[in-house]
Amino acid sequence: MRKPAFLIVLIFLSIYPIFGQDFDSIDAIVHQYPNKFKTSKKLADQIAKDFDSELDKAKALFSWITKNISYDYKESGKYYTDYANSYKSVQHNPFPSFRSTNYMDYDKSKSGSKKHLKTEKKYREKISKRVISNGAAVCEGYTQLFKEVCDHLGITCFYVLGKAKNQISHIGKEYRIDHAWNIIEIDFKKYLIDVTWGSTGYYDIKTKQFVEQPNYFYFGTDPKDFIREHYPDFYENSLLKEQISKETFSNAPLFFNHEKSKDFSLISPLEGILIKKDDTFKEIVVEYDQPIYSIIYVINNRQFSYRGELVYKEDKVGFKVDLSTVPNAKELTIVINEIPMVGFKIE
């Protein structure tokens, strides 16, 4: 399953959470909770006691998990093989309960359906119990726990499988399921949630220290932002009407999603792979709805302050980056106002 972004993004990454004001009062209560519960039901009971609305309950759950569950590489793939094998008898749909945005149940009369339901329930209970007691998980455990507690709370919640894209090296890679996240539905509105990436915190560029703080960007993320990093195995789970192909997703540049990225648009190049031999000088054209006081470009983890000319045309800003600055250049990241915005692979 996909590793969280903060461990592999360039070390100057600074994330600014959204929904922070909404979460303040919720965090104040949740942070008084124990850091471990014996069962997911006990956590659900505590949340139900303190919060009334389904949305506040979901936020409280997000807050508790992101504060108390750490990412554990040792857990990666430990249970997934057994779980995946349980679906082999369900021929009509290998992951039936995760499929569509209208969440229609698959045909329970099909061969293997009862076995699947029984195995899924046992597996979810097993992994959730382990995660909540040990305080460690990979994306599979985060999402299983989030779903199970939501089930106890009576919140409609679904587990979504797909591909994540959080490293420049992922650009151009073939599609393969490697990540999991959730969708909840409250009052006929659907919310995309990645509690794994919400647990990563952010790197403070000023203090040069990692801050263990929930990243609320990944609670109720705008589908147009979410699709930049998450491609669901069943596209309807993107919550988008327009279709984006797997190839387009794979070949696009890597966008660093955070609050400030709402003001940023990449005009060109739109392909994530830059061919160095064609031209070592690559023109980058962006739109940014904030005054630009700093542009840094990073090649293979070496930072350079841009000192060249900026070309303004209407709301667009253009500048050229010399890829030959670093021999054997493989990666390029554009940082605006000390915040990483977009990354490219160099070939």
C-alpha positions in Angstrom: 0.0 0.0 0.0 1.1 3.5 -0.7 3.5 5.2 1.7 2.4 8.6 3.1 3.6 11.6 1.0 5.6 13.4 3.7 8.2 10.7 4.0 9.1 10.9 0.3 8.4 14.4 -0.8 11.3 16.9 -0.7 12.2 17.9 2.8 11.1 21.5 2.4 7.5 20.6 1.8 5.1 22.8 3.9 1.5 21.9 4.1 -1.2 24.3 5.2 -4.4 22.6 6.4 -7.9 23.6 5.4 -11.0 23.1 7.5 -8.7 24.1 10.4 -11.2 26.5 12.0 -13.9 23.9 11.7 -11.8 21.4 13.5 -10.5 23.6 16.3 -13.4 23.0 18.8 -13.6 19.3 17.8 -9.8 18.8 18.3 -10.1 20.4 21.8 -12.5 17.6 22.8 -10.9 14.7 20.9 -7.4 15.5 22.2 -8.7 14.7 25.7 -9.4 11.1 24.6 -7.1 8.2 25.5 -4.5 7.4 22.8 -5.7 3.8 22.7 -9.1 2.1 22.9 -9.7 -1.6 23.3 -12.2 -1.8 20.4 -13.5 0.4 17.6 -16.9 0.3 19.2 -15.6 1.9 22.4 -14.1 4.8 20.3 -17.4 5.1 18.5 -19.3 5.3 21.8 -17.1 8.0 23.0 -17.5 10.1 19.9 -21.3 9.5 19.9 -21.4 10.8 23.5 -19.6 14.0 22.7 -20.9 15.0 19.2 -24.4 15.2 17.7 -24.1 15.7 13.9 -22.8 13.0 11.6 -20.3 15.4 10.1 -18.9 16.4 13.5 -18.6 12.7 14.4 -16.7 12.0 11.2 -14.4 14.9 11.8 -13.9 13.7 15.4 -13.0 10.3 14.1 -10.6 11.8 11.6 -9.0 13.9 14.3 -8.5 11.0 16.7 -7.0 8.6 14.0 -4.7 11.3 12.6 -3.5 12.1 16.1 -3.0 8.6 17.4 -2.3 6.2 14.6 1.3 6.2 13.1 2.3 5.0 9.7 4.1 1.6 10.1 6.1 0.3 7.1 6.4 -3.1 8.8 2.7 -3.6 8.4 2.7 -3.1 4.7 1.1 -6.1 2.9 0.9 -8.2 6.1 -2.8 -9.0 5.8 -3.7 -7.8 2.3 -2.9 -11.1 0.5 -5.3 -13.1 2.7 -8.0 -10.5 2.2 -7.6 -10.3 -1.5 -7.7 -14.1 -1.8 -11.1 -14.1 -0.3 -12.5 -12.4 -3.4 -11.4 -15.1 -5.8 -14.7 -16.9 -5.5 -16.6 -13.6 -6.4 -16.2 -13.8 -10.1 -18.5 -11.0 -11.1 -16.7 -8.2 -9.3 -13.4 -8.7 -7.4 -14.1 -5.8 -5.0 -17.9 -5.6 -5.1 -18.6 -3.6 -2.0 -16.3 -0.8 -3.0 -17.5 -0.1 -6.4 -19.8 2.8 -7.2 -20.8 6.2 -6.0 -24.4 5.2 -5.6 -23.1 2.2 -3.7 -25.5 -0.3 -5.1 -25.0 -3.7 -3.4 -23.8 -6.4 -5.6 -26.0 -9.4 -6.3 -26.0 -11.5 -3.2 -27.3 -14.5 -5.1 -24.0 -14.8 -7.0 -21.7 -17.6 -6.0 -19.2 -16.7 -3.4 -21.1 -13.6 -2.1 -21.9 -15.0 1.4 -18.3 -16.2 1.7 -17.1 -12.8 0.7 -19.3 -11.0 3.2 -18.2 -13.3 6.0 -14.5 -13.0 5.2 -14.7 -9.3 4.7 -16.3 -8.8 8.1 -13.8 -11.0 9.9 -10.9 -9.3 8.2 -12.1 -5.8 8.9 -12.6 -6.6 12.6 -9.2 -8.2 12.8 -7.2 -5.4 11.2 -9.2 -2.6 13.0 -8.6 -4.3 16.4 -4.9 -4.5 15.6 -4.7 -0.9 14.5 -6.6 0.6 17.3 -4.7 -1.3 20.0 -1.2 -1.0 18.5 -1.5 2.6 17.2 0.2 1.7 13.9 -1.0 1.0 10.4 -0.6 1.4 6.6 -3.3 2.9 4.4 -5.3 -0.4 4.5 -5.5 -0.2 8.3 -6.3 3.5 8.4 -9.2 3.1 6.0 -10.5 -0.1 7.6 -10.6 1.5 11.0 -12.2 4.6 9.7 -14.9 2.6 8.0 -15.6 0.3 11.0 -16.0 3.2 13.4 -18.3 4.9 10.9 -20.3 1.8 10.8 -20.7 1.8 14.6 -21.7 5.5 14.4 -24.3 4.9 11.7 -22.4 6.9 9.1 -22.5 5.7 5.5 -18.9 5.0 4.7 -17.1 3.1 1.9 -13.6 1.8 1.4 -12.1 2.8 -2.0 -9.1 1.1 -3.7 -7.0 2.8 -6.4 -3.6 4.2 -7.3 -1.9 7.0 -5.4 0.6 9.4 -6.9 2.8 11.2 -4.4 6.3 11.0 -5.8 7.9 12.4 -9.0 9.1 8.8 -9.8 5.4 7.8 -10.1 5.0 9.9 -13.2 4.5 7.7 -16.2 4.1 4.5 -14.2 1.6 1.8 -15.2 -1.6 1.8 -13.3 -1.6 -0.5 -10.3 -3.8 -0.6 -7.2 -1.5 0.5 -4.3 -3.6 2.7 -2.0 -6.9 2.9 -0.1 -9.1 5.7 1.1 -12.7 6.4 2.1 -15.9 8.1 0.9 -18.6 9.0 3.4 -22.1 10.2 2.6 -24.0 12.6 4.9 -27.3 14.3 4.0 -26.9 13.1 0.4 -23.5 14.7 0.1 -20.3 12.7 -0.5 -16.9 13.5 1.0 -13.5 12.1 -0.1 -11.3 11.3 2.8 -7.7 10.0 3.0 -7.1 9.5 6.7 -3.6 8.0 5.9 -2.3 11.2 4.3 -4.2 13.3 6.8 -2.0 11.8 9.5 1.3 12.9 8.0 1.6 16.4 9.4 3.8 18.9 7.6 7.3 20.2 7.4 7.8 23.8 8.7 10.3 25.4 6.4 11.0 28.2 8.9 11.9 26.0 11.9 13.1 23.2 9.7 11.2 20.7 11.8 8.5 18.2 11.1 5.3 19.1 12.9 3.0 16.2 13.8 -0.3 17.8 13.0 -3.3 16.4 11.2 -3.5 17.7 7.6 -7.2 18.6 7.2 -6.8 19.0 3.5 -7.6 15.3 3.1 -11.0 15.6 4.8 -13.7 16.4 2.3 -11.1 17.2 -0.4 -12.4 18.8 -3.6 -12.7 16.0 -6.1 -10.8 18.1 -8.7 -7.9 18.3 -6.3 -8.2 14.7 -5.1 -7.9 13.2 -8.6 -4.5 14.7 -9.0 -3.1 12.2 -6.5 -5.8 9.5 -6.3 -7.2 7.5 -9.1 -9.9 5.0 -8.0 -10.2 1.6 -9.5 -13.8 2.4 -10.3 -13.9 5.9 -11.8 -17.3 6.8 -10.4 -15.6 6.9 -7.0 -13.7 10.0 -8.2 -17.0 11.9 -7.7 -16.3 13.7 -11.0 -18.5 13.9 -14.0 -15.7 14.4 -16.5 -13.6 11.4 -17.4 -9.9 11.5 -16.9 -8.0 8.4 -18.3 -5.5 6.4 -16.3 -2.9 7.4 -18.9 -3.6 11.1 -18.4 -3.4 10.7 -14.6 -0.2 8.8 -14.8 1.6 11.1 -17.3 0.5 14.4 -15.7 3.0 16.3 -13.5 3.0 15.7 -9.8 0.9 18.4 -8.0 1.6 19.1 -4.3 -1.9 19.5 -2.9 -2.4 21.9 0.0 -4.4 25.0 0.8 -2.2 27.4 -1.3 -2.5 25.1 -4.3 -6.1 26.4 -4.8 -4.5 29.6 -6.1 -2.1 27.8 -8.5 -2.7 26.6 -12.0 -0.1 25.1 -14.4 -0.5 26.3 -18.0 2.4 24.5 -19.5 4.0 22.0 -19.8 1.0 19.7 -19.1 3.1 16.5 -19.5 4.9 15.3 -16.5 8.0 14.0 -18.3 10.4 16.6 -19.7 12.8 15.4 -22.4 16.2 17.0 -21.6 17.8 16.2 -24.9 15.2 18.2 -26.8 16.0 21.4 -25.0 17.8 21.9 -21.7 15.9 25.2 -21.2 12.3 24.4 -20.3 9.7 27.2 -20.1 7.3 26.9 -17.2 4.0 29.0 -17.5 1.8 29.2 -14.5 -1.1 31.2 -13.1 -1.0 32.2 -9.4 -3.6 34.4 -7.7 -1.0 35.7 -5.2 1.9 38.1 -5.6 5.0 36.1 -6.4 8.0 37.1 -4.3 10.1 33.9 -4.6 10.6 31.1 -7.2 12.9 28.2 -6.3 13.5 25.3 -8.6 14.9 22.1 -7.2 16.8 19.6 -9.4 17.7 16.3 -7.8 17.2 17.8 -4.4 19.5 20.7 -5.1 17.8 24.1 -4.6 18.3 27.1 -6.9 16.8 30.6 -6.5 15.4 31.7 -9.9 17.2 35.0 -10.8 16.1 35.2 -14.4 13.4 37.3 -16.1 9.7 36.7 -15.4 7.5 37.2 -18.4 4.0 38.4 -17.5 1.1 38.1 -19.9 -2.3 38.8 -18.5 -2.6 36.6 -15.4 0.1 34.2 -16.6 3.7 34.1 -15.5 6.5 32.4 -17.5 10.1 31.6 -16.7 12.7 29.3 -18.0 14.6 26.6 -16.1 18.0 25.3 -17.2 17.9 21.5 -16.7 21.6 21.3 -17.5 22.4 23.0 -14.1 22.7 19.6 -12.5 24.3 16.6 -14.4 22.1 13.6 -14.7 19.0 15.6 -13.7 16.1 13.3 -13.0 13.6 15.4 -11.1 12.4 19.0 -11.2 10.2 20.7 -8.6 8.9 24.3 -8.8 8.5 26.1 -5.5 6.6 29.4 -5.4 6.7 31.6 -2.3 8.5 28.8 -0.4 5.7 26.3 -1.2 6.2 23.4 -3.6 3.6 23.5 -6.3 4.5 21.0 -9.1 7.1 18.4 -10.0 8.3 16.9 -13.2 10.3 13.8 -14.2 13.4 14.5 -16.4 14.5 12.0 -19.1 
